[in-house]
Amino acid sequence: MLNRLIHIYKAKSTLQNHVSSILKENIKKIDAINGQIIIMDCKSGEIKAMVNLMNTKSGIKPAIRQLSEPTAFNAYSFIISSIGTR
């Protein structure tokens, strides 16, 4: 059981790091103010990775608070994807 938990933790950590580096690259590429990525298993609702970065004068850093307000499109996307998995 413990070995399985360690394996799951390492996999999530690797995914989190990979998502963070992809977001960082794209924030630099388009010179965005901030960026957010949430990867979720639609069947279970489990959050697999979540990254929120902001572009500051001193570089790209983890965002302390959410800078952008959720849009209606995001809410509808979530509802539609949830309905589509049933």
N, C-alpha and C positions, 0 to 999 in steps of 0.2 A: 504494500500500500504506500509506504513512504517513498519508495523508488518511483512509483507512478506519479506522485505529487511533485517530486523533484523534476521529473521529465516534463510535466505540464508547465511548471514554473519556468523552466529553461526555454521551452517553446514560446510561451507568452512573452518572455523577456526579449527573445530574439525577434519576434514579430513587432513588438513595441519599438525596438531600436531601428528596425528596418523601415517602419512607417514614419518614424521621426526623421530619419535621414532623407526619405523621399519628400516629405513635406518641406524640410529645410531647403533642399535643392530647388523646389518649385517656388518657394517664397522668394529666394534669391533671383531666380530666373525672370519672374514677372514683377519683381520689386513690390510685393504685396505688403500691406501693413501687418496682417496677421493671417493665420491659416489654422484650420481645424480638420481633423480626420477622426472618425469613429468607425471602427469595424465591428460589426455585430453579427452573431449567428442568428439568422432570421427565425429558425425553428425554435431555438431555446431562449432567445433573447439575451444570451450571454454576451457581454462586451469582451471582445477579443483584444482590442487595442484602442487607445484613445490618446490623441496628441493635440495639444493646443499651443502653438508657437506665435510669438510676435517679433516683428522686425524693429529693433531699436537702434539708436545711434551707435551703441556699443556691440551690435551684432544680433543674431537671431537667438532668442532666449525663450524658455518656457513661459507661457502667459500665466500671470497670477490670477487674472479674472477674464471672463469672456468679454471681448471687445465688441463683437457683433451680435445683434439681436437675432434670435431665430426667425426665419421667414415662414410665411404660410406655405411656401413650396416645400420646405424641409418637413414641416408637420404632415403635409399631404403625402409626401414621399414615404415617410415612415408608416403612415396608416395603410397606404396601398401595398407596400412591401409586406406588412404584417398580414393583411388580408390574403395576399397571393400565396402565402405559405400554408394555409390551412387545408 
